[in-house]
Amino acid sequence: MSAMPEDSKHALPPEEQRRLVDDDRRYVWHPFTQHSLWNQVDPLVIVAGDREYVIDSEGNRYIDGHSSLWCNLHGHRRPEIDAAIQAQLGRIAHSTQLGLASPPAIELAKRLVDIAPPGLAKVFYSDDGSTSVEVACKMAFAYWQHRGEPQRDRFIALRNAYHGDTIGSVSVGGIDLFHRVYAPLLFKTEFAPSPYCYRCPLGKKPETCGLACADEVGRLLDQHRGRIAAVIVEPLVQAAAGMITAPPGHLARVRKLCDTYKTLLIADEVATGFGRTGVMFACTREKVSPDLMCLSKGLTGGYLPLAATLATDEIYHAFLGPIDSGRTLYHGHTFTGNPLGCAAALASLDIFEQDRVIERLPAKIEIISSHLARLANHRHVGNVRQCGMMAGIELVKDKATGEPYAYGQQVGAQVCLHARRHGVILRPLADTVVIMPPLCTSDENLNHLMIAVERCIEEVIPRLGASVPDGLE
Ligand SMILES: Cc1ncc(COP(=O)(O)O)c(C=O)c1O
C-alpha cells in the first residue's frame, strides 16, 4: 500500500507548494506542536477533502484516520451539509444570540433536546469544546451560589481527564504534561483516579476491582461533603488520555454517587458525542442523564466551530429572577450560535436519520474489533482499547511488563508519520495510536486503515534508534 497519487486537479504547482510550506514555517504557530521538531519535516498541506479522504497539495489522498481531529462524521464535502451552509449563506452568515434569535439556532436547540438524555431541556451555545466545558463549570458554580450554597466552590474531575485548553477547562484537566505549567492559575479541583484498567492507579485487577476507581469519587465527595459544585467526566472514554475506556458501570456508579451526595454531574461528550461510541451519546449506554452535557466537534458533522452546553430545567430555573437579582448568566461569545454552524448541525442530524448512521455502525465497529483482536497479540502492543468507533493501540517497550518507551523517543509519532506512506493520516496520543475515522468510512477503508497501522508498527519499531528518524530522509 502507498499514498494514492490522484486528484491532480487539487495539486498545486511545485513553487506554490514550496511557498506555502515556507510561509507556514515563517508565520504559523501550530497547536500542541513543538516547533523545533515541526521545522525539521515539511508539513503536509491539506487542500481538499472527499468523503473519508483528505487530499494534499501534491494531489495525494489519505484516509482521514482521526476525522480531522475527531470532528468529521459523514465525510468531507458532504453534499447535504454543503448545501445547507450555502442555503444559509444565501440568507445570513452571522447574527448574534445576544438580544436576538435565529431560526437555525432555535431549530437545532429543539432537535438536540429531543435526542439528548432525558432531563436536559435547555441549550446554551458557544464555539468549541473548551468553551462548552467552561460554560458548564460556570453554570454549575453559579447554580449553587443562586441556591444559597456558596461553599460549593470546587469540582471533582478524573486524573488523565482532558476537557479543553481554556483556563476553566484546564482547571478540571488531569494530564500533567499539558496542564502543570498553568497550576497557579487554576481553580480548586479534586482528582479521582483515572479508570485506566491497563495501568490501574490503585493496583487492582479489572476482574476483581469492584469499580474501586469510581468509589474513589465517592470518597472525595464524602471528604468534601457539601463543598463540591459538580463532578465532571468524559463518559466511557478518556479520549485525549489515549482512548482510555472506562470499565462498564463506571459512569452509572459516578451518577449514583452524585445523586447520593446531591451534587451535579457534567458529562463532557465533546469527543464521545454523535455516534462515536456506537450510540448517539455515550451517557445513554449506561442510561445516565447528566445535569449538564457538553457537545462540540461532531455537532456540525465536523464542519464548523460550534458547541452547546445542555442543562436541566432545574439548573436553568436557578438563574431566573428580577434583573437586579444577580442571577443572569453573564457569559456569551461573539459567534455563539452562529447560523452557518447551526445549519450544518441540522443537516448532520438529518443525515443521521436518512442514512440510519447509528444502525450501520455495529458492522464497522466489528471490523475495527477484529483487527484489534489480532493487534492485541502483537509483540510491540501492550494494550488495545475500543469503544465503538474510537480505539487506541498502546505501544510499549516491553510487552511482558508494560514498560513504556521514553517520551523523547516519540514512538507513537513516528508510527503515525509513517502511516502517510500507506495513505493514512493518524495522530497519536503519546505512544497510543488513535483510530477514530469518520463514521461514514467504507468497510474497505477501515480494513486498509487497520492493516496500515500494523504494517507501520512493523516497519518503524525495528528501526528505532536509527540515527535518521522516519520522515526526515
Ligand atoms: C472530551 C473533550 N472535551 C473538550 C475538548 C476541547 O475541545 P476543543 O478543542 O474544541 O476546545 C476536547 C478536545 O479534544 C475533548 O476531547
The ligand as a MOL file (V3000), in Angstrom:
LIG
                    3D

  0  0  0     0  0            999 V3000
M  V30 BEGIN CTAB
M  V30 COUNTS 16 16 0 0 0
M  V30 BEGIN ATOM
M  V30 1 C -13.5600 15.4660 25.8870 0
M  V30 2 C -13.0820 16.7630 25.3300 0
M  V30 3 N -13.5190 17.9120 25.8740 0
M  V30 4 C -13.1350 19.1050 25.3880 0
M  V30 5 C -12.2670 19.1900 24.3360 0
M  V30 6 C -11.8200 20.5270 23.8330 0
M  V30 7 O -12.4180 20.7990 22.6140 0
M  V30 8 P -11.8510 21.9790 21.6950 0
M  V30 9 O -10.5200 21.5400 21.2220 0
M  V30 10 O -12.8600 22.0710 20.5930 0
M  V30 11 O -11.8020 23.2090 22.5190 0
M  V30 12 C -11.7920 18.0260 23.7490 0
M  V30 13 C -10.8430 18.0890 22.6290 0
M  V30 14 O -10.2690 17.1380 22.1860 0
M  V30 15 C -12.1990 16.7740 24.2590 0
M  V30 16 O -11.7490 15.6170 23.7590 0
M  V30 END ATOM
M  V30 BEGIN BOND
M  V30 1 1 1 2
M  V30 2 1 2 3
M  V30 3 2 2 15
M  V30 4 2 3 4
M  V30 5 1 4 5
M  V30 6 1 5 6
M  V30 7 2 5 12
M  V30 8 1 6 7
M  V30 9 1 7 8
M  V30 10 2 8 9
M  V30 11 1 8 10
M  V30 12 1 8 11
M  V30 13 1 12 13
M  V30 14 1 12 15
M  V30 15 2 13 14
M  V30 16 1 15 16
M  V30 END BOND
M  V30 END CTAB
M  END
